[in-house]
Amino acid sequence: MSWLAPLRQLDATQRHTVAASFLGWTLDAFDFFLLVFVLGNIADDFQVQKTEVTLGILLTLAARPIGALLFGRLADRYGRRPVLMFNVLLFSLLELACAFAPTLTVLLVLRFAFGVAMGGEWGIGASLALESIPAESRGLVSGLLQSGYPCGYFLGAIAYWVVFDVLGLGWRASVRRRRAAGVAGALPAQQGARVARYEQAGQHKRAAAKPARVDARALERGCCT
């Protein structure tokens, strides 16, 4: 189909960069909605009202602008590739730490920290992907990247069904098993390594293709001497 033509124009380097950014955004949503699905279970575990647990959602969302500004500045200074790798690893570890929270207060603090990490993923991942592809492909790819969020929601719903309805386990097990299985722990690291290789290769390609700049004023001075 003609509307897929922009994707066919991408080479292997560009496709892998887009895939890595898509997966990072998908896992971001997966992690966030895990808490939404298990609010009642957490409330029962800590013997509190469900409304107290929902504060974790508020804190996570409130912290996202902080993460967007913080990781955006870090990416501008140290490069999108290493900061994106660190960002995905950070929110994966914070999600795992939530499973071991001894009190609701600790859980809420962890969710705030998770929100900071979560806020940095989209801006860095999207800019990394869009900068590495041709301009005519950016509209379609930006929509593709955005679709990673509902995909993460869908995967989270499946995980909740498997852990609670099929396996009959608790909310802590849902997070621990998710990390132990490596679904969102090993894959972000693997994709981060791919970003490292492919984005670096893309930089070399762009540098080689970039025409040399000519200083018009210098030429004018040279002609006049």
One Martini backbone bead per residue (centre of mass of N, CA, C, O) as a GRO file, in nm:
protein
  225
    1MET     BB    1   0.099   0.035   0.018
    2SER     BB    2   0.145   0.376  -0.009
    3TRP     BB    3   0.140   0.452   0.308
    4LEU     BB    4   0.411   0.256   0.347
    5ALA     BB    5   0.650   0.383   0.192
    6PRO     BB    6   0.813   0.532   0.420
    7LEU     BB    7   0.904   0.258   0.553
    8ARG     BB    8   1.058   0.136   0.302
    9GLN     BB    9   1.289   0.364   0.307
   10LEU     BB   10   1.410   0.230   0.537
   11ASP     BB   11   1.669   0.124   0.695
   12ALA     BB   12   1.802  -0.074   0.931
   13THR     BB   13   1.886   0.151   1.122
   14GLN     BB   14   1.609   0.301   1.131
   15ARG     BB   15   1.424   0.066   1.216
   16HIS     BB   16   1.566   0.006   1.490
   17THR     BB   17   1.524   0.282   1.616
   18VAL     BB   18   1.216   0.280   1.605
   19ALA     BB   19   1.174   0.015   1.764
   20ALA     BB   20   1.311   0.108   2.026
   21SER     BB   21   1.121   0.349   2.082
   22PHE     BB   22   0.858   0.191   2.083
   23LEU     BB   23   0.929  -0.003   2.317
   24GLY     BB   24   0.977   0.208   2.534
   25TRP     BB   25   0.683   0.323   2.528
   26THR     BB   26   0.540   0.057   2.587
   27LEU     BB   27   0.678   0.001   2.866
   28ASP     BB   28   0.586   0.254   2.999
   29ALA     BB   29   0.281   0.183   2.995
   30PHE     BB   30   0.296  -0.087   3.130
   31ASP     BB   31   0.397   0.014   3.404
   32PHE     BB   32   0.174   0.219   3.470
   33PHE     BB   33  -0.086   0.015   3.445
   34LEU     BB   34  -0.026  -0.181   3.672
   35LEU     BB   35  -0.135  -0.003   3.900
   36VAL     BB   36  -0.425   0.033   3.798
   37PHE     BB   37  -0.503  -0.279   3.812
   38VAL     BB   38  -0.396  -0.301   4.145
   39LEU     BB   39  -0.536  -0.117   4.355
   40GLY     BB   40  -0.708  -0.313   4.531
   41ASN     BB   41  -0.473  -0.502   4.615
   42ILE     BB   42  -0.302  -0.290   4.758
   43ALA     BB   43  -0.512  -0.199   4.964
   44ASP     BB   44  -0.533  -0.479   5.101
   45ASP     BB   45  -0.234  -0.512   5.178
   46PHE     BB   46  -0.227  -0.219   5.347
   47GLN     BB   47  -0.500  -0.140   5.470
   48VAL     BB   48  -0.653   0.062   5.267
   49GLN     BB   49  -0.771   0.290   5.073
   50LYS     BB   50  -0.799   0.332   4.741
   51THR     BB   51  -0.757   0.643   4.736
   52GLU     BB   52  -0.464   0.629   4.849
   53VAL     BB   53  -0.341   0.480   4.601
   54THR     BB   54  -0.416   0.695   4.376
   55LEU     BB   55  -0.181   0.887   4.443
   56GLY     BB   56   0.024   0.744   4.260
   57ILE     BB   57  -0.089   0.854   3.995
   58LEU     BB   58  -0.055   1.153   4.052
   59LEU     BB   59   0.254   1.148   4.101
   60THR     BB   60   0.337   1.035   3.829
   61LEU     BB   61   0.214   1.263   3.649
   62ALA     BB   62   0.347   1.509   3.798
   63ALA     BB   63   0.653   1.405   3.727
   64ARG     BB   64   0.681   1.414   3.417
   65PRO     BB   65   0.778   1.709   3.358
   66ILE     BB   66   1.040   1.678   3.509
   67GLY     BB   67   1.159   1.451   3.332
   68ALA     BB   68   1.147   1.600   3.063
   69LEU     BB   69   1.345   1.828   3.142
   70LEU     BB   70   1.582   1.666   3.255
   71PHE     BB   71   1.633   1.458   3.015
   72GLY     BB   72   1.647   1.669   2.794
   73ARG     BB   73   1.904   1.811   2.895
   74LEU     BB   74   2.083   1.560   2.903
   75ALA     BB   75   2.057   1.493   2.599
   76ASP     BB   76   2.184   1.762   2.497
   77ARG     BB   77   2.462   1.707   2.646
   78TYR     BB   78   2.507   1.361   2.616
   79GLY     BB   79   2.288   1.236   2.454
   80ARG     BB   80   2.033   1.026   2.360
   81ARG     BB   81   2.137   0.741   2.386
   82PRO     BB   82   2.241   0.720   2.689
   83VAL     BB   83   1.983   0.843   2.820
   84LEU     BB   84   1.781   0.633   2.721
   85MET     BB   85   1.909   0.388   2.851
   86PHE     BB   86   1.892   0.495   3.142
   87ASN     BB   87   1.586   0.546   3.150
   88VAL     BB   88   1.482   0.256   3.103
   89LEU     BB   89   1.636   0.130   3.340
   90LEU     BB   90   1.513   0.303   3.565
   91PHE     BB   91   1.202   0.234   3.531
   92SER     BB   92   1.248  -0.069   3.570
   93LEU     BB   93   1.367  -0.063   3.861
   94LEU     BB   94   1.134   0.093   3.995
   95GLU     BB   95   0.917  -0.117   3.938
   96LEU     BB   96   1.052  -0.342   4.099
   97ALA     BB   97   1.061  -0.191   4.376
   98CYS     BB   98   0.751  -0.185   4.423
   99ALA     BB   99   0.728  -0.494   4.506
  100PHE     BB  100   0.905  -0.413   4.793
  101ALA     BB  101   0.716  -0.239   4.940
  102PRO     BB  102   0.639  -0.201   5.286
  103THR     BB  103   0.481   0.068   5.219
  104LEU     BB  104   0.289   0.316   5.099
  105THR     BB  105   0.496   0.545   5.113
  106VAL     BB  106   0.715   0.405   4.949
  107LEU     BB  107   0.545   0.364   4.697
  108LEU     BB  108   0.493   0.667   4.638
  109VAL     BB  109   0.787   0.746   4.602
  110LEU     BB  110   0.843   0.551   4.367
  111ARG     BB  111   0.623   0.669   4.176
  112PHE     BB  112   0.751   0.944   4.149
  113ALA     BB  113   1.021   0.848   4.034
  114PHE     BB  114   0.889   0.706   3.794
  115GLY     BB  115   0.772   0.964   3.666
  116VAL     BB  116   1.039   1.091   3.594
  117ALA     BB  117   1.133   0.863   3.406
  118MET     BB  118   0.880   0.857   3.223
  119GLY     BB  119   0.904   1.158   3.111
  120GLY     BB  120   1.179   1.101   2.934
  121GLU     BB  121   1.113   0.896   2.701
  122TRP     BB  122   0.956   1.030   2.468
  123GLY     BB  123   1.136   1.266   2.378
  124ILE     BB  124   1.392   1.100   2.318
  125GLY     BB  125   1.281   0.872   2.140
  126ALA     BB  126   1.146   1.047   1.922
  127SER     BB  127   1.390   1.222   1.839
  128LEU     BB  128   1.577   0.990   1.762
  129ALA     BB  129   1.398   0.872   1.539
  130LEU     BB  130   1.333   1.136   1.364
  131GLU     BB  131   1.639   1.215   1.308
  132SER     BB  132   1.701   0.925   1.144
  133ILE     BB  133   1.490   1.017   0.929
  134PRO     BB  134   1.314   1.109   0.686
  135ALA     BB  135   1.091   1.361   0.645
  136GLU     BB  136   0.864   1.185   0.489
  137SER     BB  137   0.845   0.974   0.755
  138ARG     BB  138   0.754   1.129   1.024
  139GLY     BB  139   0.446   1.113   1.037
  140LEU     BB  140   0.411   0.804   1.051
  141VAL     BB  141   0.614   0.746   1.284
  142SER     BB  142   0.479   0.918   1.504
  143GLY     BB  143   0.221   0.746   1.508
  144LEU     BB  144   0.359   0.479   1.575
  145LEU     BB  145   0.477   0.565   1.847
  146GLN     BB  146   0.206   0.634   1.986
  147SER     BB  147   0.095   0.331   1.969
  148GLY     BB  148   0.265   0.219   2.211
  149TYR     BB  149   0.077   0.290   2.446
  150PRO     BB  150  -0.172   0.102   2.389
  151CYS     BB  151   0.005  -0.150   2.380
  152GLY     BB  152   0.086  -0.139   2.679
  153TYR     BB  153  -0.199  -0.162   2.790
  154PHE     BB  154  -0.266  -0.435   2.662
  155LEU     BB  155  -0.034  -0.595   2.796
  156GLY     BB  156  -0.121  -0.534   3.087
  157ALA     BB  157  -0.395  -0.680   3.071
  158ILE     BB  158  -0.278  -0.957   3.011
  159ALA     BB  159  -0.101  -0.981   3.264
  160TYR     BB  160  -0.329  -0.961   3.467
  161TRP     BB  161  -0.488  -1.210   3.374
  162VAL     BB  162  -0.263  -1.419   3.414
  163VAL     BB  163  -0.186  -1.367   3.715
  164PHE     BB  164  -0.486  -1.372   3.842
  165ASP     BB  165  -0.668  -1.582   3.672
  166VAL     BB  166  -0.463  -1.812   3.601
  167LEU     BB  167  -0.244  -1.810   3.856
  168GLY     BB  168  -0.331  -1.664   4.131
  169LEU     BB  169  -0.181  -1.398   4.197
  170GLY     BB  170  -0.024  -1.121   4.302
  171TRP     BB  171   0.093  -0.799   4.263
  172ARG     BB  172   0.390  -0.861   4.323
  173ALA     BB  173   0.418  -1.093   4.121
  174SER     BB  174   0.360  -0.930   3.864
  175VAL     BB  175   0.627  -0.768   3.883
  176ARG     BB  176   0.842  -0.985   3.933
  177ARG     BB  177   0.781  -1.168   3.688
  178ARG     BB  178   0.826  -0.959   3.475
  179ARG     BB  179   1.129  -0.929   3.537
  180ALA     BB  180   1.224  -1.226   3.550
  181ALA     BB  181   1.139  -1.279   3.245
  182GLY     BB  182   1.239  -1.010   3.073
  183VAL     BB  183   1.028  -0.837   2.920
  184ALA     BB  184   1.129  -0.537   3.070
  185GLY     BB  185   1.446  -0.582   3.126
  186ALA     BB  186   1.605  -0.707   2.881
  187LEU     BB  187   1.487  -0.556   2.634
  188PRO     BB  188   1.579  -0.267   2.694
  189ALA     BB  189   1.879  -0.336   2.692
  190GLN     BB  190   1.886  -0.448   2.405
  191GLN     BB  191   1.771  -0.193   2.266
  192GLY     BB  192   1.986  -0.002   2.373
  193ALA     BB  193   2.217  -0.135   2.220
  194ARG     BB  194   2.098  -0.077   1.942
  195VAL     BB  195   2.093   0.223   1.964
  196ALA     BB  196   2.397   0.255   1.993
  197ARG     BB  197   2.466   0.143   1.711
  198TYR     BB  198   2.259   0.283   1.510
  199GLU     BB  199   2.296   0.582   1.589
  200GLN     BB  200   2.598   0.593   1.525
  201ALA     BB  201   2.571   0.513   1.229
  202GLY     BB  202   2.382   0.748   1.153
  203GLN     BB  203   2.584   0.975   1.211
  204HIS     BB  204   2.790   0.893   0.995
  205LYS     BB  205   2.600   0.922   0.756
  206ARG     BB  206   2.523   1.222   0.797
  207ALA     BB  207   2.815   1.330   0.788
  208ALA     BB  208   2.880   1.225   0.497
  209ALA     BB  209   2.619   1.376   0.360
  210LYS     BB  210   2.720   1.646   0.451
  211PRO     BB  211   2.776   1.940   0.340
  212ALA     BB  212   2.991   2.175   0.293
  213ARG     BB  213   3.063   2.475   0.425
  214VAL     BB  214   3.042   2.814   0.307
  215ASP     BB  215   3.217   3.110   0.349
  216ALA     BB  216   3.131   3.398   0.205
  217ARG     BB  217   3.312   3.608   0.349
  218ALA     BB  218   3.579   3.467   0.299
  219LEU     BB  219   3.565   3.477  -0.009
  220GLU     BB  220   3.544   3.780  -0.037
  221ARG     BB  221   3.815   3.846   0.097
  222GLY     BB  222   3.986   3.673  -0.102
  223CYS     BB  223   3.903   3.835  -0.363
  224CYS     BB  224   4.008   4.127  -0.248
  225THR     BB  225   4.332   4.040  -0.217
   0.00000   0.00000   0.00000
